Amino acid sequence: MKIGLLTSGGDCAGLNAVMRGFAKAAYSIIPQAEIYGIMKGYAGLIDGNYRKMDEAEFSGILNLGGTVLGSSRTPYKKLILPEEAHKIESMKANYKKMELGALVVLGGNGSHKIASLLSQEGLNVVALPKTIDNDILGTEVTFGFHTAVQVAAECIDRIQTTAASHNRAMAVEIMGNKTGWLTLYAGLAGGAHIIIIPEIPFTIDKIIEAVKVHMKKDGGSCVIAIAEGAADTEEAALSKKDRYGKRAEIGETTASMRIVKAISEALGEECRLVIPGHIQRGGSPTAYDRLLCTEIGAFGARFVGTGRFGVSVAMIGGRITYNRLSDIFGSKLVAPDHDLIRVARDIGVSFGD
């Protein structure tokens, strides 16, 4: 069987580890398996940019960051426009040209939507859930998430010591545009005093109030973890287009600088913002993610081998299972009454609400 393999969307730790797990299992359990690497995500499938891979290429990449196939973003919303229909036809044509028996997609929400579309168009597709945001419906965890948590938490750890040394308030902006899983986990693991996430709209006054409380209680310092997609109560009532339009007018991309400026003015001294950015995506996966990636990859190969297509591999209750691609549209949000939210509030963490 000829199998196409691609990595789509933003990179994260574990992509190579998953491909390794998939390939090693595929060569072992699928008769005459041949794996074709499709370069630069769906763009490679559109342009016909692919190559047959040797089995040896999947050795030595378990702890290698990034993706040996390269990646790119192909926005689903644009792809389904009438003027983009030729791209879908190109993907179908190249799938047939390559004589593929299956297409395996490593990607996040947008990549899963395209995978579902291709499945509906008759392609044999299996998706593997990748994202540092951990926001794919139907799975408790996505690969790459725990590594990003580790990196972000370590950043908060280091800011804690600096904030304490200088008796000041400091903020860390964590990735997560739509959901706050990464900020919530990293904030708690790093001991942040205030955690601001998209699912819980904030008010500046509440944040300042909490900062002042912690500046008195915690040795004269305070650390705030802010998700890049955080919004105040007024912004939360706006559409995404209006929200970003309003921010563009004042030269703002995220709410973090506004929050930090307000804290600085309230305290009468500078509150500094640290943005770790893409270091949360890069580097080697943690041991946990390496195990998860190997398991997800191997189960993906098993699904291909048994002809179970149109599905995404999932982890539920500590066991690997799957969801139909057509069932997982949308994002998995942090519920306001989630256990970790309750724990955080119980130990005195403020969410600015």
C-alpha beads as a LAMMPS data file, in Angstrom:
LAMMPS data file: protein, C-alpha beads

353 atoms
352 bonds

1 atom types
1 bond types

-500.0 500.0 xlo xhi
-500.0 500.0 ylo yhi
-500.0 500.0 zlo zhi

Masses

1 110.0

Atoms # bond

1 1 1 0.000 0.000 0.000
2 1 1 1.185 3.517 -0.843
3 1 1 0.601 5.981 1.987
4 1 1 0.895 9.771 1.799
5 1 1 2.124 11.561 4.925
6 1 1 1.962 15.310 5.574
7 1 1 2.325 17.787 8.439
8 1 1 0.070 20.823 8.255
9 1 1 -0.362 24.091 10.152
10 1 1 1.848 25.490 12.907
11 1 1 4.775 23.336 13.960
12 1 1 5.122 21.812 17.402
13 1 1 7.340 19.391 19.254
14 1 1 6.494 15.779 18.424
15 1 1 5.712 15.909 14.714
16 1 1 8.772 13.853 13.831
17 1 1 8.138 11.489 16.741
18 1 1 4.623 10.756 15.461
19 1 1 5.860 10.163 11.926
20 1 1 8.466 7.800 13.319
21 1 1 5.854 5.885 15.333
22 1 1 3.549 5.690 12.327
23 1 1 6.255 4.585 9.910
24 1 1 7.777 1.929 12.154
25 1 1 4.329 0.415 12.761
26 1 1 3.296 0.743 9.108
27 1 1 6.380 -1.046 7.805
28 1 1 5.783 -3.766 10.395
29 1 1 2.046 -4.438 10.048
30 1 1 1.007 -3.234 6.571
31 1 1 2.069 -5.518 3.701
32 1 1 4.355 -3.804 1.157
33 1 1 3.926 -0.417 2.795
34 1 1 5.448 2.525 0.917
35 1 1 5.432 5.967 2.501
36 1 1 5.454 9.141 0.429
37 1 1 6.330 12.349 2.209
38 1 1 4.247 15.303 1.004
39 1 1 6.235 18.495 1.450
40 1 1 5.005 21.676 3.133
41 1 1 1.585 20.392 4.194
42 1 1 -1.480 20.621 1.981
43 1 1 0.466 22.987 -0.284
44 1 1 2.568 20.001 -1.313
45 1 1 -0.532 17.952 -2.076
46 1 1 -1.894 20.827 -4.163
47 1 1 1.367 21.348 -6.064
48 1 1 2.344 17.703 -6.352
49 1 1 5.475 18.178 -4.243
50 1 1 6.253 14.779 -2.743
51 1 1 8.882 12.044 -2.608
52 1 1 9.134 8.411 -1.635
53 1 1 10.781 8.045 1.762
54 1 1 13.230 5.366 2.850
55 1 1 12.593 3.422 6.018
56 1 1 15.922 4.639 7.410
57 1 1 14.706 8.256 7.301
58 1 1 12.394 7.567 10.227
59 1 1 15.223 6.548 12.541
60 1 1 16.933 9.078 14.805
61 1 1 14.082 11.611 14.734
62 1 1 12.241 10.686 17.950
63 1 1 13.601 13.715 19.805
64 1 1 14.052 16.006 16.799
65 1 1 11.981 19.195 16.878
66 1 1 10.103 20.592 13.902
67 1 1 9.123 18.430 10.950
68 1 1 11.358 16.790 8.366
69 1 1 8.582 17.285 5.793
70 1 1 8.108 20.999 6.401
71 1 1 4.740 22.591 7.093
72 1 1 2.517 25.447 5.973
73 1 1 -0.910 26.847 6.719
74 1 1 -3.783 26.309 4.280
75 1 1 -6.775 28.191 5.744
76 1 1 -9.938 26.089 5.536
77 1 1 -12.202 29.134 5.211
78 1 1 -10.365 30.267 2.092
79 1 1 -10.070 26.782 0.646
80 1 1 -13.851 26.283 0.529
81 1 1 -14.465 29.493 -1.446
82 1 1 -15.659 28.876 -5.044
83 1 1 -12.530 30.467 -6.478
84 1 1 -10.371 27.977 -4.543
85 1 1 -12.183 24.866 -5.785
86 1 1 -9.306 24.093 -8.171
87 1 1 -7.037 23.478 -5.169
88 1 1 -9.320 20.742 -3.852
89 1 1 -9.392 19.193 -7.318
90 1 1 -5.585 19.360 -7.447
91 1 1 -5.324 17.531 -4.121
92 1 1 -7.666 14.817 -5.366
93 1 1 -5.797 14.546 -8.668
94 1 1 -2.399 14.239 -6.996
95 1 1 -3.747 11.660 -4.555
96 1 1 -4.772 9.567 -7.551
97 1 1 -1.556 10.306 -9.446
98 1 1 0.467 9.040 -6.499
99 1 1 -1.778 5.944 -6.401
100 1 1 -2.257 6.373 -2.687
101 1 1 -4.245 3.929 -0.635
102 1 1 -4.349 6.360 2.290
103 1 1 -3.465 9.905 3.310
104 1 1 -2.261 10.528 6.874
105 1 1 -2.529 14.116 8.121
106 1 1 -0.779 15.478 11.210
107 1 1 -2.529 18.720 12.067
108 1 1 -4.753 20.880 14.217
109 1 1 -8.333 22.105 13.859
110 1 1 -8.003 23.693 10.428
111 1 1 -6.053 20.732 9.095
112 1 1 -8.721 18.373 10.445
113 1 1 -11.431 20.326 8.645
114 1 1 -9.596 19.927 5.353
115 1 1 -8.992 16.254 6.125
116 1 1 -12.739 15.841 6.664
117 1 1 -13.447 17.604 3.375
118 1 1 -11.062 15.316 1.500
119 1 1 -12.620 12.304 3.207
120 1 1 -16.038 13.410 1.989
121 1 1 -14.538 13.735 -1.499
122 1 1 -13.660 10.041 -1.423
123 1 1 -10.061 10.008 -0.189
124 1 1 -8.982 7.510 2.473
125 1 1 -7.874 9.807 5.293
126 1 1 -6.619 9.293 8.837
127 1 1 -5.817 12.384 10.944
128 1 1 -3.488 12.601 13.940
129 1 1 -4.272 15.410 16.451
130 1 1 -1.487 17.984 16.697
131 1 1 -1.599 21.366 18.440
132 1 1 0.021 23.130 21.384
133 1 1 -3.437 24.588 22.119
134 1 1 -4.975 21.196 23.048
135 1 1 -8.256 22.410 21.551
136 1 1 -9.307 19.564 19.233
137 1 1 -12.710 18.162 20.124
138 1 1 -13.025 14.518 21.098
139 1 1 -9.541 13.996 22.499
140 1 1 -8.305 14.745 25.998
141 1 1 -4.829 15.616 24.814
142 1 1 -3.016 16.497 21.593
143 1 1 0.641 15.812 20.978
144 1 1 2.871 18.849 21.388
145 1 1 0.714 20.298 24.162
146 1 1 2.628 18.985 27.157
147 1 1 5.954 20.073 25.712
148 1 1 4.590 23.584 25.204
149 1 1 3.281 23.547 28.791
150 1 1 6.741 22.575 30.009
151 1 1 8.399 25.413 28.080
152 1 1 5.823 28.022 29.112
153 1 1 5.892 26.920 32.761
154 1 1 9.677 27.155 32.821
155 1 1 9.415 30.687 31.444
156 1 1 6.991 31.602 34.240
157 1 1 9.342 29.952 36.775
158 1 1 12.172 32.196 35.656
159 1 1 9.998 35.297 35.684
160 1 1 8.939 34.421 39.241
161 1 1 12.525 34.744 40.479
162 1 1 13.097 38.006 38.634
163 1 1 9.824 39.484 39.882
164 1 1 10.641 38.454 43.451
165 1 1 14.188 39.818 43.245
166 1 1 12.986 43.243 42.147
167 1 1 9.670 43.333 44.033
168 1 1 7.669 44.016 40.952
169 1 1 4.741 42.775 38.868
170 1 1 5.562 40.983 35.629
171 1 1 3.446 39.362 32.943
172 1 1 4.029 36.500 30.506
173 1 1 2.024 36.250 27.283
174 1 1 1.358 32.602 26.426
175 1 1 0.235 31.280 23.041
176 1 1 -3.447 30.459 22.672
177 1 1 -5.629 32.626 20.470
178 1 1 -9.001 30.935 20.911
179 1 1 -8.531 28.750 23.963
180 1 1 -6.706 28.973 27.272
181 1 1 -5.589 25.405 27.944
182 1 1 -1.901 26.184 27.541
183 1 1 -2.065 29.309 29.707
184 1 1 -4.134 27.544 32.367
185 1 1 -1.805 24.549 32.645
186 1 1 1.406 26.581 32.424
187 1 1 0.065 29.263 34.752
188 1 1 -0.784 26.752 37.446
189 1 1 2.426 24.779 36.964
190 1 1 4.467 27.977 37.147
191 1 1 2.652 29.386 40.158
192 1 1 1.194 32.442 38.421
193 1 1 -0.906 34.603 40.726
194 1 1 -3.268 35.736 37.970
195 1 1 -4.273 33.756 34.859
196 1 1 -6.124 35.448 32.011
197 1 1 -7.682 33.191 29.330
198 1 1 -10.040 33.772 26.366
199 1 1 -12.894 31.798 27.920
200 1 1 -13.128 34.104 30.950
201 1 1 -13.397 37.795 29.927
202 1 1 -11.510 40.109 32.244
203 1 1 -11.880 43.623 33.567
204 1 1 -8.809 45.771 34.100
205 1 1 -10.036 46.883 37.530
206 1 1 -10.291 43.276 38.742
207 1 1 -6.790 42.500 37.515
208 1 1 -5.334 45.581 39.221
209 1 1 -7.176 44.689 42.417
210 1 1 -5.701 41.185 42.352
211 1 1 -2.213 42.491 41.573
212 1 1 -2.302 44.789 44.597
213 1 1 -3.432 41.947 46.843
214 1 1 -0.601 39.674 45.714
215 1 1 1.994 42.438 45.869
216 1 1 1.201 42.674 49.580
217 1 1 0.864 38.951 50.267
218 1 1 3.627 37.409 48.167
219 1 1 6.779 39.246 49.093
220 1 1 6.031 42.297 46.999
221 1 1 5.792 40.561 43.622
222 1 1 3.107 39.291 41.279
223 1 1 3.223 37.236 38.084
224 1 1 0.407 37.284 35.534
225 1 1 -0.004 34.643 32.790
226 1 1 -1.979 36.057 29.851
227 1 1 -3.222 34.078 26.856
228 1 1 -2.645 35.935 23.602
229 1 1 -6.368 35.611 22.821
230 1 1 -7.556 37.113 26.118
231 1 1 -10.318 39.732 25.838
232 1 1 -11.999 42.091 28.269
233 1 1 -15.749 42.007 28.885
234 1 1 -16.472 44.661 26.251
235 1 1 -14.347 42.954 23.579
236 1 1 -15.887 39.574 24.345
237 1 1 -19.266 40.925 23.217
238 1 1 -17.852 41.930 19.820
239 1 1 -17.405 39.803 16.725
240 1 1 -13.857 38.702 15.953
241 1 1 -13.716 41.123 13.030
242 1 1 -14.889 44.089 15.116
243 1 1 -12.568 43.183 17.984
244 1 1 -9.479 43.103 15.830
245 1 1 -10.612 46.156 13.933
246 1 1 -10.903 48.082 17.176
247 1 1 -7.464 46.915 18.270
248 1 1 -5.922 47.835 14.926
249 1 1 -7.153 51.398 15.365
250 1 1 -5.082 51.781 18.514
251 1 1 -2.119 49.771 17.244
252 1 1 -2.775 46.761 19.454
253 1 1 -2.551 43.088 18.510
254 1 1 -3.229 41.458 21.895
255 1 1 -4.611 42.718 25.205
256 1 1 -1.337 42.060 27.042
257 1 1 0.254 45.483 26.546
258 1 1 -2.962 47.201 27.621
259 1 1 -3.064 45.116 30.792
260 1 1 0.606 45.756 31.572
261 1 1 0.233 49.501 30.954
262 1 1 -2.772 49.704 33.273
263 1 1 -0.911 47.807 36.017
264 1 1 2.105 50.089 35.652
265 1 1 -0.049 53.190 36.002
266 1 1 -1.897 51.773 39.019
267 1 1 1.307 50.768 40.834
268 1 1 3.347 53.784 39.821
269 1 1 6.153 51.539 38.577
270 1 1 6.790 49.549 35.432
271 1 1 5.165 46.168 34.968
272 1 1 7.112 44.339 32.302
273 1 1 5.798 41.922 29.673
274 1 1 7.668 38.836 28.480
275 1 1 6.594 37.049 25.279
276 1 1 8.243 33.623 24.832
277 1 1 6.471 33.262 21.479
278 1 1 7.572 30.516 19.153
279 1 1 9.972 28.875 21.585
280 1 1 6.778 27.221 22.855
281 1 1 6.540 25.436 19.493
282 1 1 10.168 24.514 18.938
283 1 1 12.665 22.053 20.309
284 1 1 12.591 18.447 21.459
285 1 1 9.393 16.867 22.799
286 1 1 9.232 15.894 26.451
287 1 1 9.377 12.223 27.442
288 1 1 5.584 12.265 27.914
289 1 1 5.025 13.617 24.421
290 1 1 7.468 11.117 22.911
291 1 1 5.433 8.277 24.399
292 1 1 2.148 9.841 23.316
293 1 1 3.472 10.507 19.815
294 1 1 4.681 6.938 19.419
295 1 1 1.321 5.588 20.557
296 1 1 -0.709 7.928 18.336
297 1 1 1.490 7.214 15.331
298 1 1 1.335 3.446 15.797
299 1 1 -2.452 3.469 16.199
300 1 1 -2.717 5.621 13.074
301 1 1 -0.855 2.901 11.194
302 1 1 -3.170 0.269 12.646
303 1 1 -6.221 2.211 11.425
304 1 1 -4.712 2.509 7.938
305 1 1 -3.860 -1.190 7.945
306 1 1 -7.397 -2.215 8.893
307 1 1 -9.057 0.242 6.495
308 1 1 -10.582 2.459 9.173
309 1 1 -10.668 5.801 7.353
310 1 1 -12.397 9.143 7.823
311 1 1 -11.267 9.222 11.445
312 1 1 -8.979 11.107 13.799
313 1 1 -6.993 9.285 16.466
314 1 1 -7.963 10.340 19.999
315 1 1 -6.957 9.801 23.616
316 1 1 -9.928 9.345 25.954
317 1 1 -9.685 8.065 29.507
318 1 1 -6.035 7.217 29.014
319 1 1 -6.779 4.917 26.070
320 1 1 -6.380 5.426 22.326
321 1 1 -9.576 5.467 20.285
322 1 1 -10.898 7.547 17.399
323 1 1 -13.523 10.061 16.304
324 1 1 -15.143 10.482 12.932
325 1 1 -13.652 13.491 11.181
326 1 1 -17.125 14.839 10.521
327 1 1 -17.809 14.983 14.288
328 1 1 -14.924 17.155 15.455
329 1 1 -15.545 20.569 13.896
330 1 1 -15.029 23.430 16.340
331 1 1 -12.695 24.066 19.259
332 1 1 -12.574 22.433 22.684
333 1 1 -12.870 25.336 25.121
334 1 1 -11.978 25.592 28.798
335 1 1 -15.265 25.377 30.687
336 1 1 -15.657 28.060 33.402
337 1 1 -16.351 25.277 35.925
338 1 1 -13.496 23.022 34.798
339 1 1 -11.762 21.227 37.689
340 1 1 -8.518 23.148 37.136
341 1 1 -10.388 26.464 37.207
342 1 1 -11.913 25.463 40.542
343 1 1 -8.535 24.367 41.881
344 1 1 -6.961 27.632 40.778
345 1 1 -9.648 29.713 42.477
346 1 1 -9.364 27.604 45.630
347 1 1 -5.659 28.392 45.921
348 1 1 -6.220 32.106 45.378
349 1 1 -5.559 32.524 41.671
350 1 1 -7.525 35.346 40.049
351 1 1 -8.931 35.177 36.515
352 1 1 -9.630 38.897 36.343
353 1 1 -13.405 38.398 36.406

Bonds

1 1 1 2
2 1 2 3
3 1 3 4
4 1 4 5
5 1 5 6
6 1 6 7
7 1 7 8
8 1 8 9
9 1 9 10
10 1 10 11
11 1 11 12
12 1 12 13
13 1 13 14
14 1 14 15
15 1 15 16
16 1 16 17
17 1 17 18
18 1 18 19
19 1 19 20
20 1 20 21
21 1 21 22
22 1 22 23
23 1 23 24
24 1 24 25
25 1 25 26
26 1 26 27
27 1 27 28
28 1 28 29
29 1 29 30
30 1 30 31
31 1 31 32
32 1 32 33
33 1 33 34
34 1 34 35
35 1 35 36
36 1 36 37
37 1 37 38
38 1 38 39
39 1 39 40
40 1 40 41
41 1 41 42
42 1 42 43
43 1 43 44
44 1 44 45
45 1 45 46
46 1 46 47
47 1 47 48
48 1 48 49
49 1 49 50
50 1 50 51
51 1 51 52
52 1 52 53
53 1 53 54
54 1 54 55
55 1 55 56
56 1 56 57
57 1 57 58
58 1 58 59
59 1 59 60
60 1 60 61
61 1 61 62
62 1 62 63
63 1 63 64
64 1 64 65
65 1 65 66
66 1 66 67
67 1 67 68
68 1 68 69
69 1 69 70
70 1 70 71
71 1 71 72
72 1 72 73
73 1 73 74
74 1 74 75
75 1 75 76
76 1 76 77
77 1 77 78
78 1 78 79
79 1 79 80
80 1 80 81
81 1 81 82
82 1 82 83
83 1 83 84
84 1 84 85
85 1 85 86
86 1 86 87
87 1 87 88
88 1 88 89
89 1 89 90
90 1 90 91
91 1 91 92
92 1 92 93
93 1 93 94
94 1 94 95
95 1 95 96
96 1 96 97
97 1 97 98
98 1 98 99
99 1 99 100
100 1 100 101
101 1 101 102
102 1 102 103
103 1 103 104
104 1 104 105
105 1 105 106
106 1 106 107
107 1 107 108
108 1 108 109
109 1 109 110
110 1 110 111
111 1 111 112
112 1 112 113
113 1 113 114
114 1 114 115
115 1 115 116
116 1 116 117
117 1 117 118
118 1 118 119
119 1 119 120
120 1 120 121
121 1 121 122
122 1 122 123
123 1 123 124
124 1 124 125
125 1 125 126
126 1 126 127
127 1 127 128
128 1 128 129
129 1 129 130
130 1 130 131
131 1 131 132
132 1 132 133
133 1 133 134
134 1 134 135
135 1 135 136
136 1 136 137
137 1 137 138
138 1 138 139
139 1 139 140
140 1 140 141
141 1 141 142
142 1 142 143
143 1 143 144
144 1 144 145
145 1 145 146
146 1 146 147
147 1 147 148
148 1 148 149
149 1 149 150
150 1 150 151
151 1 151 152
152 1 152 153
153 1 153 154
154 1 154 155
155 1 155 156
156 1 156 157
157 1 157 158
158 1 158 159
159 1 159 160
160 1 160 161
161 1 161 162
162 1 162 163
163 1 163 164
164 1 164 165
165 1 165 166
166 1 166 167
167 1 167 168
168 1 168 169
169 1 169 170
170 1 170 171
171 1 171 172
172 1 172 173
173 1 173 174
174 1 174 175
175 1 175 176
176 1 176 177
177 1 177 178
178 1 178 179
179 1 179 180
180 1 180 181
181 1 181 182
182 1 182 183
183 1 183 184
184 1 184 185
185 1 185 186
186 1 186 187
187 1 187 188
188 1 188 189
189 1 189 190
190 1 190 191
191 1 191 192
192 1 192 193
193 1 193 194
194 1 194 195
195 1 195 196
196 1 196 197
197 1 197 198
198 1 198 199
199 1 199 200
200 1 200 201
201 1 201 202
202 1 202 203
203 1 203 204
204 1 204 205
205 1 205 206
206 1 206 207
207 1 207 208
208 1 208 209
209 1 209 210
210 1 210 211
211 1 211 212
212 1 212 213
213 1 213 214
214 1 214 215
215 1 215 216
216 1 216 217
217 1 217 218
218 1 218 219
219 1 219 220
220 1 220 221
221 1 221 222
222 1 222 223
223 1 223 224
224 1 224 225
225 1 225 226
226 1 226 227
227 1 227 228
228 1 228 229
229 1 229 230
230 1 230 231
231 1 231 232
232 1 232 233
233 1 233 234
234 1 234 235
235 1 235 236
236 1 236 237
237 1 237 238
238 1 238 239
239 1 239 240
240 1 240 241
241 1 241 242
242 1 242 243
243 1 243 244
244 1 244 245
245 1 245 246
246 1 246 247
247 1 247 248
248 1 248 249
249 1 249 250
250 1 250 251
251 1 251 252
252 1 252 253
253 1 253 254
254 1 254 255
255 1 255 256
256 1 256 257
257 1 257 258
258 1 258 259
259 1 259 260
260 1 260 261
261 1 261 262
262 1 262 263
263 1 263 264
264 1 264 265
265 1 265 266
266 1 266 267
267 1 267 268
268 1 268 269
269 1 269 270
270 1 270 271
271 1 271 272
272 1 272 273
273 1 273 274
274 1 274 275
275 1 275 276
276 1 276 277
277 1 277 278
278 1 278 279
279 1 279 280
280 1 280 281
281 1 281 282
282 1 282 283
283 1 283 284
284 1 284 285
285 1 285 286
286 1 286 287
287 1 287 288
288 1 288 289
289 1 289 290
290 1 290 291
291 1 291 292
292 1 292 293
293 1 293 294
294 1 294 295
295 1 295 296
296 1 296 297
297 1 297 298
298 1 298 299
299 1 299 300
300 1 300 301
301 1 301 302
302 1 302 303
303 1 303 304
304 1 304 305
305 1 305 306
306 1 306 307
307 1 307 308
308 1 308 309
309 1 309 310
310 1 310 311
311 1 311 312
312 1 312 313
313 1 313 314
314 1 314 315
315 1 315 316
316 1 316 317
317 1 317 318
318 1 318 319
319 1 319 320
320 1 320 321
321 1 321 322
322 1 322 323
323 1 323 324
324 1 324 325
325 1 325 326
326 1 326 327
327 1 327 328
328 1 328 329
329 1 329 330
330 1 330 331
331 1 331 332
332 1 332 333
333 1 333 334
334 1 334 335
335 1 335 336
336 1 336 337
337 1 337 338
338 1 338 339
339 1 339 340
340 1 340 341
341 1 341 342
342 1 342 343
343 1 343 344
344 1 344 345
345 1 345 346
346 1 346 347
347 1 347 348
348 1 348 349
349 1 349 350
350 1 350 351
351 1 351 352
352 1 352 353
